[in-house]
Amino acid sequence: MAVNVVQKVDGPVLVKNVLISVSDKTGLDTFVPELVKLIPDVRIYSTGGTYDALARILGPGAKKTLVSVADYTGQPETQGGLVKTLDFKVYLGLLTETYNEAHAMDRERTGSVCFDMVVVNLYPFAATVRSAGATPEMCRGQIDIGGPCMIRAAAKNFLRVAMVTEAEDYGPMLHEIKTLGGATALRTRFRLARKAFRITAVYDRAIADYFKETFFDSVAPCYEIIGSPQGTF
């Protein structure tokens, strides 16, 4: 199996396409309008509740700027938003390499875009576990799948993608984009990737600890079990 070895990357990367899908929407009302002001032609791709929030924030300008991921991929979101971003076109846009001719052919074949910046934060799993009266089903429902996948993919491709995981970075990102004429710097993308991998590691650790400390006999009563629940180990 051939492995891509990247030898050439861009220092500054112009921000043209942004993917935003957040559980905590704090700061979007300031960050997104300022981003659009700095980059009037930016396209923002979004999902579910985040899409609705951005449509309200952008107002009449949303039609020019905002794209539903479901419209982009041609796949509607599943009930409850269970599957929204786990799609080939999305991950091609996250992982594609700038100077890779095969990737360029894939983008042309699928009509995909390169995502230059990704803004994602995760379902509040740890907070849910700590909340009074939290049931196993409530905790299970707060295990984020698409979020960590997007974060890891974008952070892996820090050579091209800026992976923003915390609202505290919105201001610095806007400052950099303004300073660099609509672009992000390689050093910044690396710093953001380092933070992103740390966040997903802590998130997965919290989930692993929950399952370690939770026993089947406390989980089973939450469900109507069809057939025998017994296992072999």
C-alpha positions as CSV (number, residue, x, y, z in Angstrom):
1,M,0.0,0.0,0.0
2,A,1.5,3.3,-1.1
3,V,1.9,6.0,1.6
4,N,1.7,9.7,0.8
5,V,4.8,11.5,1.8
6,V,4.2,15.2,1.7
7,Q,7.2,17.3,0.7
8,K,5.7,20.7,-0.2
9,V,3.2,22.7,1.9
10,D,2.0,26.3,2.0
11,G,3.0,28.5,4.9
12,P,-0.1,30.8,4.7
13,V,-3.3,29.2,3.6
14,L,-6.2,31.4,2.5
15,V,-9.5,30.7,4.3
16,K,-12.1,30.0,1.6
17,N,-14.2,27.2,3.0
18,V,-15.0,26.8,6.7
19,L,-16.7,23.8,8.4
20,I,-18.5,24.7,11.7
21,S,-20.4,22.2,13.8
22,V,-20.4,22.9,17.6
23,S,-22.3,21.8,20.6
24,D,-21.3,24.9,22.6
25,K,-22.2,27.9,20.4
26,T,-20.7,30.5,22.8
27,G,-19.0,33.2,20.8
28,L,-20.3,32.4,17.4
29,D,-22.4,35.5,17.3
30,T,-19.2,37.6,17.4
31,F,-16.8,35.3,15.6
32,V,-18.8,34.5,12.5
33,P,-19.9,38.0,11.5
34,E,-16.3,39.2,12.0
35,L,-15.0,36.3,9.9
36,V,-17.4,37.2,7.1
37,K,-16.4,40.8,7.3
38,L,-12.7,39.9,6.9
39,I,-13.4,37.4,4.1
40,P,-16.6,38.4,2.3
41,D,-16.5,35.5,-0.1
42,V,-16.0,32.8,2.6
43,R,-18.3,29.8,2.4
44,I,-19.4,28.3,5.7
45,Y,-20.7,24.7,5.8
46,S,-22.7,23.6,8.8
47,T,-25.0,21.1,10.4
48,G,-28.2,20.8,12.4
49,G,-28.5,23.3,15.3
50,T,-25.3,25.0,14.4
51,Y,-26.7,25.7,10.9
52,D,-29.9,27.2,12.4
53,A,-27.9,29.3,14.8
54,L,-25.6,30.7,12.0
55,A,-28.7,31.4,9.9
56,R,-30.0,33.6,12.7
57,I,-26.7,35.3,13.3
58,L,-26.0,36.0,9.6
59,G,-29.6,37.1,8.8
60,P,-30.2,38.0,5.2
61,G,-26.5,37.4,4.4
62,A,-26.9,33.7,5.2
63,K,-28.1,32.8,1.7
64,K,-24.7,34.0,0.2
65,T,-22.5,32.5,2.9
66,L,-24.1,29.5,4.6
67,V,-24.3,25.9,3.1
68,S,-26.0,23.0,4.7
69,V,-23.7,19.9,4.9
70,A,-26.8,17.8,4.0
71,D,-27.2,19.8,0.8
72,Y,-23.4,19.6,0.1
73,T,-23.2,15.8,0.6
74,G,-26.7,15.0,-0.8
75,Q,-27.4,13.0,2.3
76,P,-30.0,14.2,4.9
77,E,-29.1,14.1,8.5
78,T,-30.5,11.0,10.4
79,Q,-33.0,11.4,13.2
80,G,-31.6,13.3,16.1
81,G,-28.5,14.3,14.1
82,L,-27.0,10.8,14.7
83,V,-25.2,11.0,11.4
84,K,-24.4,14.4,9.9
85,T,-20.8,14.7,8.8
86,L,-19.5,11.2,8.4
87,D,-19.3,11.4,4.6
88,F,-16.6,10.9,2.0
89,K,-17.0,14.4,0.6
90,V,-16.5,15.9,4.0
91,Y,-13.4,13.9,4.9
92,L,-11.9,14.4,1.5
93,G,-12.2,18.1,2.2
94,L,-10.5,17.7,5.5
95,L,-7.7,15.4,4.6
96,T,-6.9,16.3,1.0
97,E,-3.3,17.6,0.4
98,T,-2.7,20.7,-1.6
99,Y,-0.1,19.4,-4.0
100,N,-1.4,15.9,-4.4
101,E,-2.6,15.4,-8.0
102,A,-4.6,12.2,-7.1
103,H,-6.4,14.2,-4.3
104,A,-7.2,16.9,-6.8
105,M,-8.7,14.4,-9.2
106,D,-10.8,13.0,-6.3
107,R,-12.1,16.5,-5.5
108,E,-12.9,17.1,-9.2
109,R,-14.6,13.7,-9.5
110,T,-16.8,14.3,-6.4
111,G,-17.3,18.0,-6.6
112,S,-15.7,18.4,-3.2
113,V,-14.1,21.5,-1.7
114,C,-11.1,21.8,0.6
115,F,-11.9,22.9,4.1
116,D,-9.3,25.5,5.2
117,M,-10.6,26.0,8.7
118,V,-12.8,23.7,11.0
119,V,-14.6,24.9,14.1
120,V,-15.8,21.9,16.2
121,N,-16.4,21.3,19.9
122,L,-17.7,18.1,21.5
123,Y,-20.9,16.9,23.2
124,P,-20.7,17.6,26.9
125,F,-20.1,13.9,27.9
126,A,-18.2,14.6,31.2
127,A,-20.7,17.3,32.3
128,T,-23.6,14.9,31.6
129,V,-22.0,12.1,33.7
130,R,-21.5,14.5,36.6
131,S,-25.1,15.9,36.4
132,A,-27.6,14.8,39.0
133,G,-29.9,12.0,37.8
134,A,-27.9,11.2,34.7
135,T,-28.9,7.8,33.3
136,P,-26.7,5.4,31.3
137,E,-28.8,6.2,28.3
138,M,-28.3,9.9,28.7
139,C,-24.5,9.4,29.1
140,R,-24.4,7.1,26.1
141,G,-26.2,9.7,24.0
142,Q,-23.5,12.2,24.8
143,I,-20.7,10.1,23.2
144,D,-19.7,12.3,20.3
145,I,-18.7,10.4,17.1
146,G,-18.6,12.9,14.3
147,G,-16.9,15.6,16.3
148,P,-13.8,13.7,17.3
149,C,-13.5,12.3,13.8
150,M,-13.6,15.8,12.3
151,I,-11.2,17.1,14.9
152,R,-8.7,14.3,14.4
153,A,-8.9,14.5,10.6
154,A,-8.4,18.3,10.5
155,A,-5.7,18.2,13.1
156,K,-3.8,15.5,11.2
157,N,-3.9,17.7,8.2
158,F,-2.6,20.8,10.0
159,L,-0.3,21.3,7.0
160,R,-3.4,22.9,5.4
161,V,-6.3,23.0,7.9
162,A,-6.7,25.2,11.0
163,M,-8.6,23.1,13.6
164,V,-10.3,25.4,16.1
165,T,-11.7,23.6,19.1
166,E,-12.2,26.3,21.7
167,A,-14.0,29.6,21.7
168,E,-10.9,31.3,23.4
169,D,-9.2,30.9,20.0
170,Y,-11.8,32.8,18.0
171,G,-10.3,36.2,18.7
172,P,-6.7,35.2,18.0
173,M,-7.8,33.5,14.7
174,L,-9.6,36.7,13.6
175,H,-6.5,38.7,14.4
176,E,-4.3,36.4,12.4
177,I,-6.7,36.2,9.5
178,K,-6.8,40.0,9.4
179,T,-3.0,40.3,9.7
180,L,-2.3,37.8,7.0
181,G,-4.9,39.0,4.5
182,G,-7.4,36.2,4.9
183,A,-4.9,33.4,5.7
184,T,-3.7,31.2,8.6
185,A,-0.1,30.5,9.3
186,L,1.6,27.0,9.5
187,R,2.9,27.6,13.0
188,T,-0.7,28.5,14.2
189,R,-2.2,25.4,12.5
190,F,0.4,23.2,14.2
191,R,-0.4,24.8,17.6
192,L,-4.1,24.3,17.1
193,A,-3.5,20.6,16.1
194,R,-1.5,20.0,19.3
195,K,-4.4,21.4,21.4
196,A,-7.0,19.4,19.4
197,F,-5.3,16.0,19.9
198,R,-5.1,16.8,23.6
199,I,-8.8,17.6,23.8
200,T,-9.8,14.4,22.0
201,A,-7.5,12.3,24.3
202,V,-9.1,13.8,27.4
203,Y,-12.6,13.2,25.9
204,D,-11.9,9.6,25.1
205,R,-10.3,9.1,28.6
206,A,-13.5,10.3,30.2
207,I,-15.6,7.8,28.2
208,A,-13.2,5.0,28.9
209,D,-13.3,5.8,32.7
210,Y,-17.1,5.9,32.6
211,F,-17.4,2.4,31.1
212,K,-14.7,1.1,33.5
213,E,-16.7,2.3,36.4
214,T,-20.2,1.4,35.1
215,F,-21.6,-2.1,35.6
216,F,-23.9,-3.9,33.3
217,D,-26.5,-4.5,36.0
218,S,-27.0,-0.8,36.3
219,V,-27.3,-0.3,32.5
220,A,-29.6,-3.2,31.6
221,P,-32.7,-1.9,33.5
222,C,-32.7,1.2,31.2
223,Y,-33.9,-0.9,28.3
224,E,-36.5,-3.3,27.2
225,I,-34.3,-6.2,26.3
226,I,-35.5,-8.5,23.5
227,G,-34.0,-12.0,24.0
228,S,-31.4,-13.0,26.5
229,P,-28.9,-10.3,27.6
230,Q,-26.4,-12.9,28.8
231,G,-22.9,-13.0,27.2
232,T,-20.0,-15.4,27.4
233,F,-17.5,-13.3,29.3
